[in-house]
Amino acid sequence: SAAEPLADRLDFDLERWMIDVELTCIRCGLFVCDDAEVALYESRSLALHPALTHQALELDLARYLLSDDYHALRRAFSIAIG
């Protein structure tokens, strides 16, 4: 019915979306500074979603830093890698 919340009608996982938004923001920080240590240090001061642990964040950043997507994005912006 129209009275149902939109998230219920769209089969939308708001919790997952919130975590993905946080990870995307932290990945953007990594992209800008190109320094995993700095990105990890700065991310520790963030108030993370309760379901997102710092260990999970570190693992996500490591995977992203080593991914083809990360290096392709840096090439697309003509930014030298490491």
C-alpha positions as CSV (number, residue, x, y, z in Angstrom):
1,S,0.0,0.0,0.0
2,A,1.0,3.6,-0.4
3,A,1.3,3.9,3.4
4,E,4.3,1.4,3.5
5,P,7.7,3.0,3.7
6,L,9.4,3.2,0.4
7,A,12.3,1.0,1.5
8,D,9.8,-1.8,2.3
9,R,8.2,-1.5,-1.2
10,L,11.5,-1.5,-3.1
11,D,13.2,-4.3,-1.3
12,F,15.9,-1.8,-0.4
13,D,18.6,-2.7,2.2
14,L,19.1,0.7,3.9
15,E,21.7,-0.7,6.3
16,R,23.9,-2.1,3.5
17,W,23.5,1.2,1.6
18,M,24.7,3.2,4.6
19,I,27.8,1.0,4.9
20,D,28.5,1.2,1.2
21,V,28.3,5.0,1.4
22,E,30.8,5.1,4.2
23,L,33.2,2.7,2.3
24,T,32.8,4.9,-0.8
25,C,33.7,8.0,1.1
26,I,36.8,6.4,2.6
27,R,37.8,5.0,-0.8
28,C,37.5,8.6,-2.2
29,G,39.9,9.8,0.6
30,L,42.3,7.0,-0.5
31,F,42.0,8.1,-4.1
32,V,42.7,11.7,-3.3
33,C,45.7,11.1,-1.0
34,D,47.0,7.9,-2.6
35,D,48.3,6.8,0.8
36,A,46.7,3.8,2.5
37,E,48.3,4.6,5.8
38,V,46.9,8.1,5.9
39,A,43.5,6.9,4.7
40,L,43.4,4.3,7.4
41,Y,44.6,6.7,10.1
42,E,42.0,9.3,9.1
43,S,39.2,6.7,8.9
44,R,39.8,5.7,12.5
45,S,38.4,9.0,13.7
46,L,35.1,8.5,11.9
47,A,31.9,7.4,13.6
48,L,31.3,4.3,11.5
49,H,28.0,2.5,11.1
50,P,27.8,0.0,13.9
51,A,27.9,-2.9,11.5
52,L,31.2,-1.7,9.9
53,T,34.2,-2.6,12.0
54,H,37.6,-1.0,11.6
55,Q,38.9,-4.4,10.6
56,A,36.4,-4.7,7.8
57,L,37.2,-1.2,6.7
58,E,40.9,-2.0,6.6
59,L,40.2,-5.1,4.5
60,D,38.0,-3.2,2.1
61,L,40.6,-0.5,1.6
62,A,43.4,-3.1,1.0
63,R,41.3,-4.9,-1.5
64,Y,40.4,-1.6,-3.2
65,L,44.0,-0.4,-3.3
66,L,45.0,-3.5,-5.1
67,S,42.1,-3.6,-7.4
68,D,42.1,-3.0,-11.2
69,D,39.3,-0.5,-10.6
70,Y,41.5,1.7,-8.4
71,H,44.4,1.7,-10.8
72,A,42.1,2.3,-13.8
73,L,40.5,5.3,-12.1
74,R,43.9,6.8,-11.3
75,R,44.9,6.3,-14.9
76,A,41.6,7.8,-16.1
77,F,42.4,10.9,-14.1
78,S,46.1,10.9,-15.3
79,I,47.3,10.5,-11.7
80,A,50.5,8.7,-11.3
81,I,50.3,5.6,-9.1
82,G,52.6,5.3,-6.1
